[in-house]
Amino acid sequence: MTTKVELNASANASEQTQIPNPPPEHVAIIMDGNGRWAASHGKPRSEGHRAGTENLRRIIEAFIRHGVRYLTLFAFSTENWNRPDDEVQTLLELVDSVIRSEVNELHSEGIRLRHIGRIDRLPTDLRRSIRESIELTKDNTRLTLCVAFDYGGRAEIVDAVRSMIADDVQAEDVNEDLLRRYMYTNGIPDPDLVIRTSGEQRLSNFLLWQAAYAEYYSTSVYWPDFNEAEVDRALEAYSRRKRRFGKVR
Ligand code: FPP
């Protein structure tokens, strides 16, 4: 006969042996706080974006070391066009110059580049850089780095519906699997973890469809200060989450 004490003991044992989450396969980051970082250092906003861009390499490497296979970075939203012209210009130039200067190194490290978002509104040179870097790195398998540029989750759903209509998809054939294949992220697993820096607690139109069951982690640290120790903290928090996907454990 099982006694009350034995029942408690076995409940404790099962809690202790609970396997923590393996590293997330896909991490998506809302890199927020560049402007506030700049203000806190008495610098113009453009310097915040520059510092944020210089932060990319160490963070990409840190996630690779932790076994992450897909990393998505929210670099420019569909709403960011409404910022002052000089700031938009800075962001367009930064992304173009970082792609041009880093693509060979990223390629030699086995990183595959993907772009998610609308491409038609970007300057011709940037479009070319994006297309060439995607082509060059398309067979790499160590990490898939998705750059969300002119990206909006709502725009993505609108574009998916438009493409389905253009393909003559019939209403009765529409289901979640089909819609998933019309998203910009086709072929990329859903994010397991969404990180937002700078303390804000919202998704801001980021991966609305894909993040349905992602774990959300917010840190007050501004993006340029988000370092390897912060990566460890985010992954440690993730490892303690109980992911249920709407089911009962
Ligand atoms: C949010 O900070 C940050 C952005 C809108 C831009 C992020 C882009 C980069 C770091 C460049 C990335 C380049 C590549 C290639 C991925 P904010 O300006 O909204 O900051 P604030 O809320 O403090 O004003």
py3Dmol code that shows the C-alpha trace and the ligand (Angstrom):
import py3Dmol

protein = """\
ATOM      1  CA  MET A   1       0.000   0.000   0.000  1.00  0.00           C
ATOM      2  CA  THR A   2       1.354   3.456  -0.842  1.00  0.00           C
ATOM      3  CA  THR A   3       1.466   5.769   2.164  1.00  0.00           C
ATOM      4  CA  LYS A   4       0.934   9.544   2.100  1.00  0.00           C
ATOM      5  CA  VAL A   5       4.653  10.057   2.864  1.00  0.00           C
ATOM      6  CA  GLU A   6       5.691   7.851  -0.085  1.00  0.00           C
ATOM      7  CA  LEU A   7       3.346   9.765  -2.399  1.00  0.00           C
ATOM      8  CA  ASN A   8       4.902  13.070  -1.372  1.00  0.00           C
ATOM      9  CA  ALA A   9       8.382  11.632  -1.786  1.00  0.00           C
ATOM     10  CA  SER A  10       7.668  10.422  -5.303  1.00  0.00           C
ATOM     11  CA  ALA A  11       6.095  13.774  -6.241  1.00  0.00           C
ATOM     12  CA  ASN A  12       9.283  15.522  -5.082  1.00  0.00           C
ATOM     13  CA  ALA A  13      11.482  13.058  -6.956  1.00  0.00           C
ATOM     14  CA  SER A  14       9.599  13.644 -10.187  1.00  0.00           C
ATOM     15  CA  GLU A  15       9.956  17.410  -9.740  1.00  0.00           C
ATOM     16  CA  GLN A  16      13.692  17.073  -9.152  1.00  0.00           C
ATOM     17  CA  THR A  17      14.224  14.883 -12.210  1.00  0.00           C
ATOM     18  CA  GLN A  18      12.230  17.192 -14.494  1.00  0.00           C
ATOM     19  CA  ILE A  19      14.302  17.719 -17.628  1.00  0.00           C
ATOM     20  CA  PRO A  20      14.820  21.437 -18.322  1.00  0.00           C
ATOM     21  CA  ASN A  21      14.178  22.686 -21.841  1.00  0.00           C
ATOM     22  CA  PRO A  22      16.973  21.960 -24.315  1.00  0.00           C
ATOM     23  CA  PRO A  23      18.397  25.153 -25.903  1.00  0.00           C
ATOM     24  CA  PRO A  24      15.819  26.909 -28.043  1.00  0.00           C
ATOM     25  CA  GLU A  25      16.129  25.988 -31.709  1.00  0.00           C
ATOM     26  CA  HIS A  26      14.992  29.446 -32.785  1.00  0.00           C
ATOM     27  CA  VAL A  27      15.519  32.715 -30.904  1.00  0.00           C
ATOM     28  CA  ALA A  28      13.992  35.957 -32.169  1.00  0.00           C
ATOM     29  CA  ILE A  29      15.097  39.334 -30.829  1.00  0.00           C
ATOM     30  CA  ILE A  30      13.459  42.750 -30.731  1.00  0.00           C
ATOM     31  CA  MET A  31      16.628  44.857 -30.473  1.00  0.00           C
ATOM     32  CA  ASP A  32      15.162  47.832 -28.628  1.00  0.00           C
ATOM     33  CA  GLY A  33      16.688  50.766 -26.772  1.00  0.00           C
ATOM     34  CA  ASN A  34      19.324  52.096 -29.183  1.00  0.00           C
ATOM     35  CA  GLY A  35      17.897  55.620 -28.915  1.00  0.00           C
ATOM     36  CA  ARG A  36      17.745  55.572 -25.105  1.00  0.00           C
ATOM     37  CA  TRP A  37      21.260  54.102 -24.951  1.00  0.00           C
ATOM     38  CA  ALA A  38      22.478  57.029 -27.078  1.00  0.00           C
ATOM     39  CA  ALA A  39      20.630  59.589 -24.922  1.00  0.00           C
ATOM     40  CA  SER A  40      22.084  58.069 -21.753  1.00  0.00           C
ATOM     41  CA  HIS A  41      25.575  58.564 -23.246  1.00  0.00           C
ATOM     42  CA  GLY A  42      24.828  62.103 -24.475  1.00  0.00           C
ATOM     43  CA  LYS A  43      25.060  60.978 -28.106  1.00  0.00           C
ATOM     44  CA  PRO A  44      22.761  61.356 -31.142  1.00  0.00           C
ATOM     45  CA  ARG A  45      20.353  58.492 -31.895  1.00  0.00           C
ATOM     46  CA  SER A  46      22.410  57.458 -34.927  1.00  0.00           C
ATOM     47  CA  GLU A  47      25.268  56.546 -32.548  1.00  0.00           C
ATOM     48  CA  GLY A  48      22.884  54.258 -30.688  1.00  0.00           C
ATOM     49  CA  HIS A  49      22.079  52.424 -33.920  1.00  0.00           C
ATOM     50  CA  ARG A  50      25.791  52.208 -34.724  1.00  0.00           C
ATOM     51  CA  ALA A  51      26.537  50.748 -31.284  1.00  0.00           C
ATOM     52  CA  GLY A  52      23.604  48.355 -31.728  1.00  0.00           C
ATOM     53  CA  THR A  53      25.025  47.190 -35.045  1.00  0.00           C
ATOM     54  CA  GLU A  54      28.486  46.675 -33.539  1.00  0.00           C
ATOM     55  CA  ASN A  55      26.851  44.447 -30.930  1.00  0.00           C
ATOM     56  CA  LEU A  56      25.573  41.962 -33.505  1.00  0.00           C
ATOM     57  CA  ARG A  57      28.668  39.805 -33.944  1.00  0.00           C
ATOM     58  CA  ARG A  58      29.223  38.871 -30.299  1.00  0.00           C
ATOM     59  CA  ILE A  59      25.543  38.062 -29.851  1.00  0.00           C
ATOM     60  CA  ILE A  60      25.384  35.884 -32.981  1.00  0.00           C
ATOM     61  CA  GLU A  61      28.485  34.002 -31.805  1.00  0.00           C
ATOM     62  CA  ALA A  62      27.077  33.563 -28.302  1.00  0.00           C
ATOM     63  CA  PHE A  63      23.869  31.999 -29.609  1.00  0.00           C
ATOM     64  CA  ILE A  64      25.827  29.705 -31.931  1.00  0.00           C
ATOM     65  CA  ARG A  65      27.902  28.519 -28.926  1.00  0.00           C
ATOM     66  CA  HIS A  66      24.675  27.703 -27.108  1.00  0.00           C
ATOM     67  CA  GLY A  67      23.463  25.515 -29.976  1.00  0.00           C
ATOM     68  CA  VAL A  68      20.793  27.851 -31.366  1.00  0.00           C
ATOM     69  CA  ARG A  69      20.144  27.054 -35.056  1.00  0.00           C
ATOM     70  CA  TYR A  70      17.916  29.967 -36.087  1.00  0.00           C
ATOM     71  CA  LEU A  71      18.254  33.568 -35.004  1.00  0.00           C
ATOM     72  CA  THR A  72      15.870  36.293 -36.164  1.00  0.00           C
ATOM     73  CA  LEU A  73      16.699  39.972 -35.625  1.00  0.00           C
ATOM     74  CA  PHE A  74      14.071  42.701 -35.877  1.00  0.00           C
ATOM     75  CA  ALA A  75      16.070  45.453 -37.560  1.00  0.00           C
ATOM     76  CA  PHE A  76      13.417  47.681 -39.183  1.00  0.00           C
ATOM     77  CA  SER A  77       9.639  47.513 -38.940  1.00  0.00           C
ATOM     78  CA  THR A  78       6.987  48.557 -41.457  1.00  0.00           C
ATOM     79  CA  GLU A  79       6.227  51.374 -38.992  1.00  0.00           C
ATOM     80  CA  ASN A  80       9.856  52.562 -38.791  1.00  0.00           C
ATOM     81  CA  TRP A  81       9.427  54.405 -42.132  1.00  0.00           C
ATOM     82  CA  ASN A  82       7.570  57.014 -40.063  1.00  0.00           C
ATOM     83  CA  ARG A  83      10.755  58.011 -38.193  1.00  0.00           C
ATOM     84  CA  PRO A  84      12.606  61.193 -39.205  1.00  0.00           C
ATOM     85  CA  ASP A  85      14.216  60.898 -42.665  1.00  0.00           C
ATOM     86  CA  ASP A  86      17.794  61.095 -41.370  1.00  0.00           C
ATOM     87  CA  GLU A  87      17.179  58.224 -38.938  1.00  0.00           C
ATOM     88  CA  VAL A  88      15.603  56.066 -41.651  1.00  0.00           C
ATOM     89  CA  GLN A  89      18.581  56.881 -43.873  1.00  0.00           C
ATOM     90  CA  THR A  90      21.037  55.900 -41.105  1.00  0.00           C
ATOM     91  CA  LEU A  91      19.308  52.538 -40.612  1.00  0.00           C
ATOM     92  CA  LEU A  92      19.219  51.799 -44.355  1.00  0.00           C
ATOM     93  CA  GLU A  93      22.912  52.654 -44.690  1.00  0.00           C
ATOM     94  CA  LEU A  94      23.897  50.666 -41.605  1.00  0.00           C
ATOM     95  CA  VAL A  95      22.187  47.499 -42.752  1.00  0.00           C
ATOM     96  CA  ASP A  96      23.644  47.815 -46.250  1.00  0.00           C
ATOM     97  CA  SER A  97      27.166  48.435 -44.997  1.00  0.00           C
ATOM     98  CA  VAL A  98      27.021  45.628 -42.427  1.00  0.00           C
ATOM     99  CA  ILE A  99      25.798  43.148 -45.038  1.00  0.00           C
ATOM    100  CA  ARG A 100      28.550  44.180 -47.467  1.00  0.00           C
ATOM    101  CA  SER A 101      31.347  44.161 -44.899  1.00  0.00           C
ATOM    102  CA  GLU A 102      30.313  41.001 -43.041  1.00  0.00           C
ATOM    103  CA  VAL A 103      28.841  38.684 -45.652  1.00  0.00           C
ATOM    104  CA  ASN A 104      32.074  36.880 -46.522  1.00  0.00           C
ATOM    105  CA  GLU A 105      32.919  36.318 -42.868  1.00  0.00           C
ATOM    106  CA  LEU A 106      29.386  35.107 -42.131  1.00  0.00           C
ATOM    107  CA  HIS A 107      29.632  32.769 -45.122  1.00  0.00           C
ATOM    108  CA  SER A 108      32.961  31.339 -43.960  1.00  0.00           C
ATOM    109  CA  GLU A 109      31.388  30.666 -40.555  1.00  0.00           C
ATOM    110  CA  GLY A 110      28.601  28.601 -42.127  1.00  0.00           C
ATOM    111  CA  ILE A 111      25.853  31.164 -41.572  1.00  0.00           C
ATOM    112  CA  ARG A 112      22.901  31.257 -43.953  1.00  0.00           C
ATOM    113  CA  LEU A 113      21.245  34.652 -44.389  1.00  0.00           C
ATOM    114  CA  ARG A 114      17.517  35.117 -44.907  1.00  0.00           C
ATOM    115  CA  HIS A 115      15.516  38.291 -45.246  1.00  0.00           C
ATOM    116  CA  ILE A 116      11.962  38.501 -43.978  1.00  0.00           C
ATOM    117  CA  GLY A 117       9.788  41.466 -44.850  1.00  0.00           C
ATOM    118  CA  ARG A 118       8.922  43.522 -47.899  1.00  0.00           C
ATOM    119  CA  ILE A 119      11.805  44.103 -50.249  1.00  0.00           C
ATOM    120  CA  ASP A 120      10.209  46.321 -52.903  1.00  0.00           C
ATOM    121  CA  ARG A 121      10.381  49.555 -50.878  1.00  0.00           C
ATOM    122  CA  LEU A 122      14.116  49.233 -50.144  1.00  0.00           C
ATOM    123  CA  PRO A 123      16.747  51.182 -52.144  1.00  0.00           C
ATOM    124  CA  THR A 124      18.044  49.314 -55.196  1.00  0.00           C
ATOM    125  CA  ASP A 125      21.556  48.862 -53.778  1.00  0.00           C
ATOM    126  CA  LEU A 126      20.263  47.398 -50.537  1.00  0.00           C
ATOM    127  CA  ARG A 127      17.971  45.038 -52.441  1.00  0.00           C
ATOM    128  CA  ARG A 128      20.957  43.870 -54.443  1.00  0.00           C
ATOM    129  CA  SER A 129      23.100  43.352 -51.302  1.00  0.00           C
ATOM    130  CA  ILE A 130      20.324  41.349 -49.686  1.00  0.00           C
ATOM    131  CA  ARG A 131      19.730  39.164 -52.753  1.00  0.00           C
ATOM    132  CA  GLU A 132      23.453  38.517 -53.298  1.00  0.00           C
ATOM    133  CA  SER A 133      24.103  37.632 -49.656  1.00  0.00           C
ATOM    134  CA  ILE A 134      21.151  35.244 -49.601  1.00  0.00           C
ATOM    135  CA  GLU A 135      22.386  33.563 -52.789  1.00  0.00           C
ATOM    136  CA  LEU A 136      25.989  33.297 -51.528  1.00  0.00           C
ATOM    137  CA  THR A 137      25.051  31.733 -48.184  1.00  0.00           C
ATOM    138  CA  LYS A 138      22.065  29.631 -49.195  1.00  0.00           C
ATOM    139  CA  ASP A 139      23.698  26.226 -48.620  1.00  0.00           C
ATOM    140  CA  ASN A 140      25.117  27.010 -45.162  1.00  0.00           C
ATOM    141  CA  THR A 141      23.709  25.043 -42.251  1.00  0.00           C
ATOM    142  CA  ARG A 142      25.384  26.126 -38.990  1.00  0.00           C
ATOM    143  CA  LEU A 143      23.009  28.993 -38.253  1.00  0.00           C
ATOM    144  CA  THR A 144      20.192  30.589 -40.198  1.00  0.00           C
ATOM    145  CA  LEU A 145      20.236  34.321 -39.536  1.00  0.00           C
ATOM    146  CA  CYS A 146      16.953  35.980 -40.509  1.00  0.00           C
ATOM    147  CA  VAL A 147      17.063  39.731 -40.787  1.00  0.00           C
ATOM    148  CA  ALA A 148      13.595  41.239 -40.430  1.00  0.00           C
ATOM    149  CA  PHE A 149      13.830  44.458 -42.421  1.00  0.00           C
ATOM    150  CA  ASP A 150      10.731  46.375 -43.498  1.00  0.00           C
ATOM    151  CA  TYR A 151       8.969  43.629 -41.612  1.00  0.00           C
ATOM    152  CA  GLY A 152       5.527  43.725 -40.033  1.00  0.00           C
ATOM    153  CA  GLY A 153       3.527  40.741 -38.811  1.00  0.00           C
ATOM    154  CA  ARG A 154       0.284  42.181 -40.168  1.00  0.00           C
ATOM    155  CA  ALA A 155       1.837  43.013 -43.539  1.00  0.00           C
ATOM    156  CA  GLU A 156       3.138  39.437 -43.674  1.00  0.00           C
ATOM    157  CA  ILE A 157      -0.368  38.003 -43.198  1.00  0.00           C
ATOM    158  CA  VAL A 158      -1.777  40.414 -45.818  1.00  0.00           C
ATOM    159  CA  ASP A 159       0.976  39.395 -48.269  1.00  0.00           C
ATOM    160  CA  ALA A 160       0.315  35.703 -47.589  1.00  0.00           C
ATOM    161  CA  VAL A 161      -3.419  36.110 -48.294  1.00  0.00           C
ATOM    162  CA  ARG A 162      -2.673  38.057 -51.486  1.00  0.00           C
ATOM    163  CA  SER A 163      -0.289  35.349 -52.696  1.00  0.00           C
ATOM    164  CA  MET A 164      -2.842  32.632 -51.982  1.00  0.00           C
ATOM    165  CA  ILE A 165      -5.470  34.502 -53.985  1.00  0.00           C
ATOM    166  CA  ALA A 166      -2.969  35.015 -56.823  1.00  0.00           C
ATOM    167  CA  ASP A 167      -2.334  31.247 -56.736  1.00  0.00           C
ATOM    168  CA  ASP A 168      -6.090  30.571 -56.960  1.00  0.00           C
ATOM    169  CA  VAL A 169      -6.145  28.738 -53.634  1.00  0.00           C
ATOM    170  CA  GLN A 170      -9.685  27.621 -52.830  1.00  0.00           C
ATOM    171  CA  ALA A 171     -11.244  28.525 -49.453  1.00  0.00           C
ATOM    172  CA  GLU A 172     -11.688  24.870 -48.470  1.00  0.00           C
ATOM    173  CA  ASP A 173      -7.949  24.256 -49.029  1.00  0.00           C
ATOM    174  CA  VAL A 174      -6.881  26.992 -46.591  1.00  0.00           C
ATOM    175  CA  ASN A 175      -5.537  25.604 -43.328  1.00  0.00           C
ATOM    176  CA  GLU A 176      -2.739  26.460 -40.891  1.00  0.00           C
ATOM    177  CA  ASP A 177      -0.130  24.371 -42.719  1.00  0.00           C
ATOM    178  CA  LEU A 178      -0.878  26.057 -46.023  1.00  0.00           C
ATOM    179  CA  LEU A 179      -0.883  29.564 -44.548  1.00  0.00           C
ATOM    180  CA  ARG A 180       2.440  28.828 -42.829  1.00  0.00           C
ATOM    181  CA  ARG A 181       3.940  28.047 -46.242  1.00  0.00           C
ATOM    182  CA  TYR A 182       2.865  31.460 -47.569  1.00  0.00           C
ATOM    183  CA  MET A 183       4.590  33.339 -44.731  1.00  0.00           C
ATOM    184  CA  TYR A 184       7.975  35.033 -45.275  1.00  0.00           C
ATOM    185  CA  THR A 185       9.331  32.458 -42.793  1.00  0.00           C
ATOM    186  CA  ASN A 186       8.416  29.442 -44.932  1.00  0.00           C
ATOM    187  CA  GLY A 187      10.776  26.596 -43.992  1.00  0.00           C
ATOM    188  CA  ILE A 188      11.874  28.196 -40.717  1.00  0.00           C
ATOM    189  CA  PRO A 189      10.605  26.702 -37.441  1.00  0.00           C
ATOM    190  CA  ASP A 190       8.539  28.920 -35.155  1.00  0.00           C
ATOM    191  CA  PRO A 191      10.568  30.841 -32.562  1.00  0.00           C
ATOM    192  CA  ASP A 192      10.859  29.131 -29.179  1.00  0.00           C
ATOM    193  CA  LEU A 193      12.010  32.294 -27.445  1.00  0.00           C
ATOM    194  CA  VAL A 194      11.349  35.967 -28.184  1.00  0.00           C
ATOM    195  CA  ILE A 195      13.675  38.385 -26.392  1.00  0.00           C
ATOM    196  CA  ARG A 196      13.000  42.102 -26.130  1.00  0.00           C
ATOM    197  CA  THR A 197      15.573  44.470 -24.729  1.00  0.00           C
ATOM    198  CA  SER A 198      14.997  47.867 -23.054  1.00  0.00           C
ATOM    199  CA  GLY A 199      12.202  46.745 -20.748  1.00  0.00           C
ATOM    200  CA  GLU A 200       9.238  47.079 -23.094  1.00  0.00           C
ATOM    201  CA  GLN A 201       6.613  44.342 -22.773  1.00  0.00           C
ATOM    202  CA  ARG A 202       5.028  44.128 -26.203  1.00  0.00           C
ATOM    203  CA  LEU A 203       5.451  42.295 -29.513  1.00  0.00           C
ATOM    204  CA  SER A 204       5.192  45.422 -31.706  1.00  0.00           C
ATOM    205  CA  ASN A 205       3.933  43.569 -34.790  1.00  0.00           C
ATOM    206  CA  PHE A 206       6.812  41.043 -34.674  1.00  0.00           C
ATOM    207  CA  LEU A 207       6.203  37.450 -35.811  1.00  0.00           C
ATOM    208  CA  LEU A 208       2.515  37.626 -34.856  1.00  0.00           C
ATOM    209  CA  TRP A 209       1.707  34.279 -36.455  1.00  0.00           C
ATOM    210  CA  GLN A 210       4.935  32.463 -35.627  1.00  0.00           C
ATOM    211  CA  ALA A 211       5.262  33.498 -31.973  1.00  0.00           C
ATOM    212  CA  ALA A 212       1.939  31.938 -30.941  1.00  0.00           C
ATOM    213  CA  TYR A 213       3.668  29.600 -28.458  1.00  0.00           C
ATOM    214  CA  ALA A 214       7.032  31.311 -28.050  1.00  0.00           C
ATOM    215  CA  GLU A 215       8.307  32.027 -24.575  1.00  0.00           C
ATOM    216  CA  TYR A 216       8.702  35.755 -24.022  1.00  0.00           C
ATOM    217  CA  TYR A 217      11.667  37.283 -22.187  1.00  0.00           C
ATOM    218  CA  SER A 218      12.088  40.965 -21.482  1.00  0.00           C
ATOM    219  CA  THR A 219      15.179  42.605 -20.026  1.00  0.00           C
ATOM    220  CA  SER A 220      15.652  46.244 -19.063  1.00  0.00           C
ATOM    221  CA  VAL A 221      19.118  46.289 -20.692  1.00  0.00           C
ATOM    222  CA  TYR A 222      19.357  48.459 -23.834  1.00  0.00           C
ATOM    223  CA  TRP A 223      20.318  46.576 -26.997  1.00  0.00           C
ATOM    224  CA  PRO A 224      23.925  47.913 -27.297  1.00  0.00           C
ATOM    225  CA  ASP A 225      24.580  46.613 -23.741  1.00  0.00           C
ATOM    226  CA  PHE A 226      23.002  43.195 -24.310  1.00  0.00           C
ATOM    227  CA  ASN A 227      26.103  41.013 -23.979  1.00  0.00           C
ATOM    228  CA  GLU A 228      27.075  37.348 -23.534  1.00  0.00           C
ATOM    229  CA  ALA A 229      26.078  37.389 -19.845  1.00  0.00           C
ATOM    230  CA  GLU A 230      22.631  38.673 -20.882  1.00  0.00           C
ATOM    231  CA  VAL A 231      22.367  35.854 -23.426  1.00  0.00           C
ATOM    232  CA  ASP A 232      23.121  33.379 -20.622  1.00  0.00           C
ATOM    233  CA  ARG A 233      20.438  34.983 -18.432  1.00  0.00           C
ATOM    234  CA  ALA A 234      17.819  34.796 -21.177  1.00  0.00           C
ATOM    235  CA  LEU A 235      18.604  31.149 -21.935  1.00  0.00           C
ATOM    236  CA  GLU A 236      18.635  30.260 -18.258  1.00  0.00           C
ATOM    237  CA  ALA A 237      15.174  31.823 -17.840  1.00  0.00           C
ATOM    238  CA  TYR A 238      13.990  29.905 -20.917  1.00  0.00           C
ATOM    239  CA  SER A 239      15.313  26.610 -19.528  1.00  0.00           C
ATOM    240  CA  ARG A 240      13.043  27.008 -16.478  1.00  0.00           C
ATOM    241  CA  ARG A 241       9.859  27.679 -18.471  1.00  0.00           C
ATOM    242  CA  LYS A 242       7.214  24.950 -18.568  1.00  0.00           C
ATOM    243  CA  ARG A 243       6.081  24.814 -22.161  1.00  0.00           C
ATOM    244  CA  ARG A 244       2.623  23.311 -22.500  1.00  0.00           C
ATOM    245  CA  PHE A 245       1.480  24.418 -25.967  1.00  0.00           C
ATOM    246  CA  GLY A 246      -2.085  24.598 -24.637  1.00  0.00           C
ATOM    247  CA  LYS A 247      -1.999  21.026 -23.312  1.00  0.00           C
ATOM    248  CA  VAL A 248      -2.041  19.665 -19.756  1.00  0.00           C
ATOM    249  CA  ARG A 249       1.347  18.444 -18.585  1.00  0.00           C
TER     250      ARG A 249
END
"""
ligand_1 = """\
24
FPP
C 15.200 50.029 -31.727
O 15.738 51.045 -30.930
C 16.144 49.664 -32.767
C 15.920 49.823 -34.090
C 14.665 50.398 -34.638
C 16.932 49.462 -35.090
C 17.717 48.225 -34.761
C 18.704 48.024 -35.853
C 20.004 47.721 -35.686
C 20.640 47.444 -34.387
C 20.827 47.560 -36.926
C 20.683 46.136 -37.280
C 21.366 45.732 -38.478
C 21.336 44.435 -38.936
C 22.151 44.059 -40.090
C 20.520 43.362 -38.345
P 14.962 52.430 -30.834
O 15.542 53.355 -31.837
O 13.499 52.213 -30.963
O 15.354 52.850 -29.374
P 14.486 53.731 -28.381
O 13.199 52.981 -28.156
O 15.352 53.773 -27.159
O 14.298 55.056 -29.027
"""
view = py3Dmol.view(width=600, height=400)
view.addModel(protein, "pdb")
view.setStyle({"model": 0}, {"cartoon": {"style": "trace"}})
view.addModel(ligand_1, "xyz")
view.setStyle({"model": 1}, {"stick": {}})
view.zoomTo()
view.show()
